[in-house]
Amino acid sequence: MAIGVGCIGYAAYDLYSYKLDEDRTLNQAEKLLEEAKKLPQHNKKDNLHNSTDKNVANAKNSGEINSNGKEQPSVNDEDSDSSPNKYHFNTNDAIGILTIPKIGAKLPIVEGTNPKDLKKGVGHHSTTVLPGQQDMVLLSGHRDTVFRKMGQLKNGDRFTVELPYGTYTYEMRDHKIVDADDTSIIKSTAPDEVLVISTCYPFHYLGDAPQRYVIYAYPV
């Protein structure tokens, strides 16, 4: 599956169950951010560098970022002596909040883009970096749940990503519609930081969507 998200219609699924999982995960993310506010600033910076080392290495080594539907590696480096004690960004964990003012969305961000991750909220693709690392940050989500109003967004609209170590704001500058199996557009953007948000397209398509709707947003 391209761009880290599988796309199916949810006529046969319990959307109410998805909403419950999303709300529960948002609550977890809010608690994580509240705890982070109690930490000294230098601890937050240490957590940023340690928790994203593996992401940066994966992105730079691969050159191209795609999803093969397999379990993605954890962001947390347990082998490092300087591994963060406070933030363990393991797959399926709530790691932050994505806010989109234009559509009134406040969404939990989860590490990973496998089905169990996307059931809880917006997924961060584990082979891309986290905000503040001057490379591509890739988030994916279902068009039927977290990104059901994605088509209302225009250039100039903003996204805010809040993580334990800081808050980052991005402005939408472009979007593309690509084939579902097109992975060529997802690659390292270093030294430029780009927030890429993807979902399935057409938005109201029933069944496996044949395309992806991809938004490009830049730091402001």
Protein Blocks (a to p, Z undefined) as FASTA:
>chain_A
ZZhiacddfklpcfklmmmmmmmmmmmmmmmmmmmmmpcfklmmmmmmmmmmmmmmmmmm
nopacdehiacddfbdfkbmklcfkbccdehiafbdcddfknopacdddedjbfklmmnm
ccddfkbccehiapaddddddfklmmmmmmmpcehiacddddfkbccddddfbdcdddfk
lmklgccfbfbdcddddddddfklgcjdfbdcddddddZZ
